[in-house]
Amino acid sequence: MALPASLTAALKRERMPYLVYRHPPAYTAQEIAAVSHTPGRCAVKVVICIADDQPVQALVPAHYHVDLEQLRVIARVETLRIAREDEIAGLYPDCEVGAAPPFGTMYGHRVFVEQCFVGEPEMVFNAGTHTESLCMHYSDFAEMVKPVVGTFGVRPGRSRTTRES
């Protein structure tokens, strides 16, 4: 499967610089980090959530978890949960399940990004398939997506009341 045409068109229209990594199948952000030789802190895990019945994307480093309660507060919603696989398939029909790129705004979804990504020289993430990833500078990504920046990621070994993903 090639990059979704909608993603390619959006990147071209916005004149955003990016690199495409073609690689053996990788199903997690940590696997993407390994195959692209990128530090885990720069590999983006895209967690699809349902916030008051509306889909949102939560972006954290590969080795983090999402603190759902903190994200719920930042999103200013009453309820927040991880989306089911069948819901994800319907939300991103031009992508392989589990490989949605962090461009939720293309689909009308709000995007939340963990504060630690701000200023990173590179971010690597799914490009709609399990065999292709994109690499972009955070500032280019932020210019295009205009995500809400917040602190809702939990590093391994740290505890918060609600850890998911």
N, C-alpha and C positions, 0 to 999 in steps of 0.2 A: 504494500500500500504506500502510495506517495504522500507527500505533505498535502493536507487538505487545501483545495484550491482557494477557499475563503481566507485561509491563513496567509498563503503566498500572496494573494491579491492585497490583503491589508498591509502586509509588510512592505510591499512594493509601493502602494499608494502613499504610505506614510514615509517612504524613503528611509526606512530603518536599516541600519547595518546589522547583519547577523551572519553566523556560520551555521552550516548544517553538518551534523555528525551522522554518518551512516554507520551502523554497528550491529553486532549480533543482537538478537532479541534481549531486551532489558525490561523488566516488569516493575521495578521499584526505582525510586530516586537514587538510592544508594548504588544500585546496579548501573544506572546511567552515569553516576559519578565515576565509577570504576572503569567503565568502557571508554569514557571520554577523557580519562586521566585528569579529572577535575576534583578539587577538594570538596568533601561532603558539605561544607558550609556554603558552597556556591551552587550545589545541586538542589533544584526546587522540587519539593513534594507538593503536588496540587491536591488538596483535600476538598472534595465537593460536599457541601453541606446544604441543608434545607433550613432556611431562616424564615419563620412565620410563613411557611408554604412557598417561599421563593428561593430558587437556587442561588448560592454564593460560592465563591472560591476562596479558600484559605491557603496561602502560600507560606510554607516553612522550609527550613533547610532539611535535607534528606534524613538526618538523624534525629530530628525533633518530632514531637507529638503536638497536637493542637489541644490547648486548654479550651474546651467548649464553653465553659462558663465565662471565661474572660472574653472570648470571641463574641458571645451572645451580648455581653455588655457593650463592647465596642461597636457591634452592629446595631445596637439599640432595638433589639427584637425581644419578643416574649419567649419564643421557643427556638431552639437550634439543635439539629441532630445531623449525623453523618448520613449522606444520601445512600440509598440502596443501589446495588449494581444495575438493576433494571431501570431505575430512575436515571442513572448516569447515561446509560445507553440511549435513552430517549432525548436527553438534553444535548448530547454531542453526537448526532447521527453520522457526521462525516469523519469521526475519529474512532479508533479502536477503543473498546472499553478499557478504562484504566490508563489511557494515554492522552487525556485531554490537555491541551496546552493552557498556560496560565493567562489566556486572553479572553476571560469570561465576558468582558464587555462586548466582544464581538457577538455574543449570544444573548446580550441583554442582562447579564448577571453582574452583581457587584463583586469586586475583587478586593481582598484584604491581604496585605503582605506584612510579614513579620519584620519588625524594625531592623533587625540585624542585617537585612539585605541592602539597606540604604547605603549607597556609595560603593558597593561591590564592583570591581572592574569587570567581572563576568558572572553571568547566571546561566546555568545549563538546565534545560527542562524538556519534557515531552513535546513532540511536534505533531501529535495526532496519531502516531504509530509507535509500536514498540521497537522499531528498528531505525528510527531517526529522531535526533534531538537537535534542539537549537541552542546556540550560545549568543547571548546579547549582553551589553553593558547595562547595569541597573538603570542608569539615567535614561537610556533610550527606551527601555521597557516602561519605566514610570511615565515618560512623556506620552507614550502611546496608550497605555492602559489607564493611567490616573488612578492607581489603587488607593485604598484607605490604608495608611500605615499605622500599625499598632504593635503592642507587645502581647502576644497570645500563644507563643510557642514555648514548649517545655523541653529543655535538654534532657537527655537520658540521665538518670540518677538523681534528678531533681523531682520533688513531688509537689503537686498542686492537687486540689480537691478532685478535679475532673480531668483525666487524661484520655485522649482518644486518638484514633487514626493510626 
